[in-house]
Amino acid sequence: MEMKFEGRFQVGLPRARVFEILSDPEKFAPLLPSFHSVQMKDARSGTVRVKVGIGRIRGTASTDLTLEETDAPRYARYVGRGKVMQGAYQMTAAFELADAEGGGTAIKWRGETELVGKILSLAGGGLKGYAEKEIHRLIASLQIALTPGARAPAPAPKAEGWLARSLRRMRGTQAGAGDETEVAAPAVGVTTTAETPDEVRGAQHEARERLRKVLSVGRGDGKLARKEDNRLLRGRGLFVDDYHPAGTLHMAVVRSPYAHAKILAVDVSAAAALPGVVCTLTGSEITKLCQPFLQIGEEPGALIKDYPLAVDRARYQGDPVAVVVAETAGLAQDAAQLIDVQYETLEVVITCEQALQGKVLLHEQMGTNANWHGVYEYGDVDSAFAQAKHVVRI
């Protein structure tokens, strides 16, 4: 999994001083989010430990951080490699410095992170959101460290749910009363209005009524009445497909009807000429727009070059060959039928045994159809089978 980030910000320190901080790993490392410790190996490299966590997945990451490239006082680039939570990662962070108008330093930064291993399945889709949050924390730390007299902002108070808010109003207490945690003061320029006694009493009455309705629901007295039947039976249900935000486009996919075939030509001209079609995309075009999918594992599996669309060969029935983006779903489907794909069918294999013979290769650059082979044994397997009362063979 590969992620890229970039941005700009400006600080008040002169460029020479900013470069001095960013080009010193011992000064730069403590600015990393959740920094734990750093042990320097030499002047340009060291081992940095940070605390990491995604949901309930928690751990400590050790990063071998190296100042890979510098150009004083203009440029600094770091490379970090390490392992975390049954996965491995490599990241780069580059900073370009320039004198800002009116004084200070303008900083343009770029970051790239590549992750492999079991962490991808453990953390799932939360990785990108977590990475974005950590990037924002890093940039905020940099801005504070590089701004004279700046200090870290106090944490924002936690959002209060309606039940907690209702109970508080019933008690007549203010938000945060009795809480030992210090809450940040309102930002300068924000006007706050205190509630009047009448407003408090009205809110208390409203809260009591809402709680009464919730708590008065019978427990164990029978099934709860269904609330959704009326709108569903009258055809008034709303589902995801019923929402049409402004600017929504629709995509249709052209798929291979063959399990194994060479793609000789893809003609999208008729589809592209259809009014309402925004664009088309083929396998040969997508190789210029993105990198192949990351292959997790060693060779020969690592030699596979796999893209979102089939490039020169369809390797299973339904393999996506081209896509159409249009203003409506119906128009996208109509345009997809106008795409002309020329195939040359190839020999196919049906069983795993046939595939292992290697007479027909799915990915020729591998030289085999066996992507990976491993044996896991726990205990005395032969003895367990010999002592088993019943053995089932499939």
C-alpha positions in Angstrom: 0.0 0.0 0.0 1.5 3.3 -1.1 0.5 6.7 0.2 1.7 10.2 -0.8 1.2 13.5 0.9 2.4 17.1 0.2 1.7 20.6 1.4 3.1 24.0 2.3 3.4 26.2 5.3 5.3 29.3 6.5 7.2 30.0 9.8 8.9 33.0 11.3 12.4 31.7 11.7 15.1 32.6 9.1 15.9 29.9 6.6 19.3 29.1 8.0 17.9 28.4 11.4 15.1 26.2 9.9 17.6 24.2 7.9 19.7 23.8 11.0 16.8 22.1 12.8 15.5 20.1 9.9 18.9 18.8 8.9 19.8 17.5 12.4 18.2 14.1 13.0 18.6 14.5 16.8 16.5 17.7 16.6 14.1 16.5 13.9 13.2 13.2 15.5 11.5 14.6 18.7 9.0 16.5 16.4 7.6 13.2 15.1 4.0 12.4 16.4 4.0 10.1 19.5 7.8 10.4 19.8 9.3 8.0 22.4 13.1 8.0 22.1 16.0 8.2 19.7 19.4 6.6 19.7 21.9 8.1 17.3 24.2 5.8 15.3 26.2 8.7 13.8 25.6 12.3 12.8 23.2 11.5 10.0 21.3 8.4 11.2 19.7 6.9 14.3 16.9 4.6 15.6 13.7 6.4 16.5 10.9 4.8 18.5 7.4 6.1 18.3 4.1 4.9 19.7 1.5 3.9 17.1 -2.1 2.7 17.1 -5.1 2.3 14.9 -8.3 1.6 16.8 -7.5 -1.3 19.1 -4.4 -2.2 17.2 -1.5 -0.7 19.3 2.3 -1.0 19.2 5.6 0.7 19.2 7.5 1.2 15.9 11.3 1.4 15.6 12.4 3.4 12.6 15.9 3.5 11.2 16.0 7.2 10.2 18.7 8.5 7.9 19.3 12.0 6.6 19.7 10.9 3.0 20.3 14.2 1.2 20.9 17.9 2.1 21.6 21.1 0.2 22.2 23.9 2.7 20.2 25.9 3.3 17.6 24.8 0.7 16.8 21.2 1.0 16.7 18.2 3.4 15.4 14.7 2.8 14.9 11.8 5.3 14.4 8.1 4.6 13.0 5.8 7.3 12.6 2.0 7.3 11.1 -0.2 10.0 8.6 -2.9 11.1 5.4 -2.5 13.0 2.5 -4.8 14.0 3.5 -7.7 11.7 4.2 -5.4 8.8 7.1 -3.4 7.3 7.2 0.2 6.0 9.4 2.6 4.2 8.9 6.4 4.3 10.5 9.5 2.8 10.1 13.1 4.0 11.5 16.0 2.0 11.6 19.7 2.8 12.3 22.5 0.4 13.1 25.9 2.0 12.8 29.3 0.5 12.8 32.9 1.9 9.3 34.1 2.5 8.1 37.5 1.5 8.1 39.8 4.6 10.6 37.5 6.4 10.6 34.0 7.7 10.8 30.8 5.7 8.3 29.1 3.3 8.5 25.3 3.6 7.3 22.9 0.9 7.1 19.3 2.1 6.5 16.0 0.5 6.0 12.6 2.1 5.7 9.0 0.8 4.9 5.8 2.7 4.9 2.2 1.5 3.4 -0.5 3.7 3.5 -4.3 3.3 2.6 -7.2 5.5 -0.2 -8.3 7.8 -0.8 -4.8 9.1 -2.8 -4.2 5.9 -5.4 -6.8 6.9 -5.3 -5.8 10.6 -5.9 -2.1 10.1 -7.8 -2.2 6.8 -9.1 1.0 5.5 -8.1 2.9 8.6 -4.5 3.2 7.5 -4.9 6.2 5.2 -7.0 8.1 7.7 -4.5 7.3 10.4 -1.6 8.4 8.2 -3.3 11.7 7.3 -3.9 12.4 11.0 -0.2 11.7 11.9 1.0 13.9 9.0 -1.2 16.8 10.2 0.2 16.3 13.7 3.8 16.3 12.4 3.3 19.5 10.4 1.6 21.1 13.5 4.6 20.1 15.6 7.0 21.6 13.0 5.1 24.8 12.9 5.2 25.2 16.6 8.9 24.2 16.9 9.9 26.6 14.1 7.8 29.6 15.3 9.4 31.7 18.1 7.3 31.9 21.2 4.7 29.5 20.0 3.2 26.8 22.3 1.1 23.8 21.6 -2.7 24.4 21.6 -4.8 22.9 24.4 -6.7 19.8 23.3 -10.3 20.5 22.3 -13.0 19.3 24.7 -14.6 16.0 23.9 -17.9 16.2 22.0 -20.9 15.8 24.4 -23.7 13.4 23.3 -27.4 14.3 23.6 -27.9 12.0 26.6 -25.1 13.5 28.6 -26.2 17.0 27.6 -29.8 16.1 28.7 -28.6 14.8 32.1 -26.4 17.9 32.6 -29.3 20.2 31.9 -31.6 18.3 34.2 -29.0 18.8 37.0 -28.7 22.5 36.0 -24.9 22.2 35.5 -22.7 23.8 32.9 -20.7 21.8 30.4 -17.5 20.6 31.9 -18.6 21.2 35.5 -17.0 18.7 37.9 -14.6 17.6 35.2 -11.0 17.8 36.4 -9.6 18.1 32.9 -8.8 21.7 31.9 -10.7 22.8 28.8 -9.2 25.2 26.3 -10.6 28.8 26.4 -12.6 30.0 23.5 -10.5 31.3 20.6 -10.0 35.0 20.3 -12.9 36.6 18.4 -15.4 33.9 19.4 -18.5 35.3 21.2 -20.2 33.0 23.7 -23.8 33.7 25.0 -24.8 32.4 28.4 -28.2 30.7 28.7 -31.0 32.5 30.6 -32.9 30.8 33.4 -36.0 30.5 31.1 -33.8 28.8 28.4 -32.3 26.5 31.0 -35.8 25.5 32.3 -37.0 24.9 28.7 -34.0 22.8 27.9 -34.5 20.8 31.1 -38.2 20.1 30.3 -37.3 19.0 26.8 -34.6 16.7 28.1 -36.9 15.2 30.7 -39.5 14.5 28.0 -37.0 12.8 25.7 -35.7 10.7 28.5 -39.2 9.8 29.6 -40.0 8.5 26.0 -36.9 6.5 25.9 -37.2 4.9 29.4 -41.0 4.3 29.0 -40.5 1.7 26.2 -41.7 -1.7 27.5 -39.2 -4.4 28.2 -40.2 -7.9 27.5 -43.9 -7.0 26.9 -43.8 -8.1 23.2 -42.2 -7.0 20.0 -41.4 -3.3 19.4 -43.6 -1.7 16.7 -41.9 -1.4 13.3 -41.5 2.2 12.3 -40.3 1.7 8.7 -43.2 -0.3 7.3 -45.3 2.7 6.3 -42.7 4.4 4.1 -41.4 1.1 2.6 -44.9 -0.3 1.7 -45.8 3.0 0.1 -42.7 3.2 -2.0 -41.1 6.0 -0.1 -38.0 4.3 1.1 -34.7 6.0 0.4 -31.5 4.1 -0.3 -28.0 5.0 -1.3 -28.9 4.7 -5.0 -31.7 7.2 -4.5 -29.3 10.0 -3.6 -27.9 12.0 -6.5 -25.4 14.7 -5.4 -24.6 17.4 -7.9 -21.9 16.4 -10.3 -22.2 12.6 -9.7 -20.8 10.5 -12.6 -21.4 6.8 -13.3 -18.9 4.2 -14.4 -19.5 1.0 -16.4 -16.9 -1.7 -16.8 -16.2 -3.8 -20.0 -15.1 -7.3 -18.9 -13.5 -10.2 -20.8 -15.9 -13.0 -21.8 -12.9 -15.3 -22.0 -11.0 -17.0 -19.2 -7.7 -16.6 -21.0 -7.1 -14.4 -24.0 -4.7 -11.9 -25.6 -6.1 -8.4 -26.0 -5.2 -7.4 -29.6 -7.0 -4.1 -29.8 -9.5 -1.9 -27.8 -11.5 0.6 -29.9 -13.3 3.2 -27.7 -13.9 5.8 -30.4 -17.7 5.0 -30.8 -18.2 5.2 -27.0 -16.2 8.3 -26.6 -18.2 10.1 -29.3 -21.5 9.4 -27.5 -23.0 12.6 -26.0 -22.8 12.5 -22.2 -19.7 10.3 -22.1 -17.1 12.1 -20.0 -14.1 9.8 -20.6 -13.0 6.2 -21.3 -10.0 4.3 -20.0 -8.2 1.2 -21.3 -5.4 -1.0 -19.9 -2.7 0.5 -22.0 -3.7 4.0 -20.8 -3.8 3.1 -17.1 -0.1 2.0 -17.1 0.8 5.7 -17.7 -1.4 6.9 -14.8 -0.5 4.6 -12.0 2.0 2.1 -10.6 1.3 -1.7 -10.6 -0.3 -3.1 -7.4 2.1 -3.8 -4.7 2.9 -7.6 -4.5 3.4 -8.9 -1.0 5.9 -11.7 -0.9 9.1 -12.9 -2.5 9.9 -13.9 -6.0 8.4 -15.3 -8.2 5.2 -13.7 -7.0 6.9 -10.3 -6.6 7.6 -10.3 -10.4 3.9 -9.9 -11.2 2.8 -6.6 -12.7 -0.9 -6.3 -12.0 -3.0 -3.2 -12.9 -6.6 -2.3 -12.2 -7.4 -3.1 -15.9 -6.1 -5.9 -18.0 -3.3 -4.5 -20.2 -2.3 -7.1 -22.8 -4.0 -10.3 -21.5 -7.2 -11.3 -19.8 -6.5 -13.9 -17.2 -10.0 -14.8 -16.0 -13.6 -14.5 -17.2 -14.8 -11.1 -16.1 -11.3 -9.5 -16.1 -11.9 -5.7 -16.5 -10.6 -4.5 -19.9 -11.9 -1.0 -20.2 -14.2 1.5 -18.4 -16.6 4.3 -19.4 -17.5 7.3 -17.3 -20.8 9.1 -18.2 -23.4 11.4 -16.8 -25.9 8.6 -16.1 -25.7 5.0 -15.3 -27.8 4.0 -18.4 -25.6 6.1 -20.7 -22.5 4.5 -19.2 -23.9 1.0 -19.9 -24.9 1.9 -23.5 -21.5 3.4 -24.2 -19.8 0.3 -22.8 -21.6 -1.9 -25.3 -20.0 0.3 -28.1 -16.4 -0.5 -27.1 -15.0 -3.0 -29.5 -12.4 -5.4 -28.0 -10.5 -7.8 -30.3 -9.3 -11.0 -28.5 -7.2 -14.0 -29.4 -8.3 -16.9 -27.1 -5.6 -18.9 -25.3 -5.5 -22.3 -23.7 -7.1 -22.5 -20.3 -6.6 -24.7 -17.2 -9.5 -25.7 -15.0 -7.9 -27.4 -12.0 -5.0 -26.6 -9.6 -3.3 -29.8 -10.7 -3.3 -28.6 -14.4 -2.0 -25.2 -13.3 0.9 -26.7 -11.4 2.1 -28.6 -14.5 3.1 -25.2 -16.0 2.0 -25.9 -19.6 -0.1 -22.8 -19.6 1.4 -19.8 -17.6 -0.9 -17.1 -16.3 2.0 -14.7 -15.7 4.9 -15.5 -18.0 7.4 -13.3 -16.1 7.0 -15.7 -13.1 7.9 -18.8 -15.1 5.5 -20.8 -13.1 1.9 -20.8 -11.8 3.1 -21.5 -8.2 3.1 -18.1 -6.6 4.2 -19.3 -3.1 4.7 -22.6 -1.3 5.0 -23.2 2.4 4.3 -25.9 4.9 3.1 -25.3 8.5 3.2 -28.2 10.9 2.3 -28.1 14.6 2.9 -31.2 16.7 3.2 -34.8 15.6 0.7 -34.8 12.6 1.3 -38.5 11.6 0.7 -39.6 15.2 -2.5 -37.6 15.5 -3.9 -39.2 12.4 -2.8 -42.7 13.5 -4.5 -42.3 16.9 -7.7 -40.6 15.6 -10.9 -42.6 16.0 -12.2 -41.3 12.6 -10.4 -39.9 9.6 -12.2 -38.0 6.9 -10.5 -37.6 3.5 -11.7 -35.1 0.9 
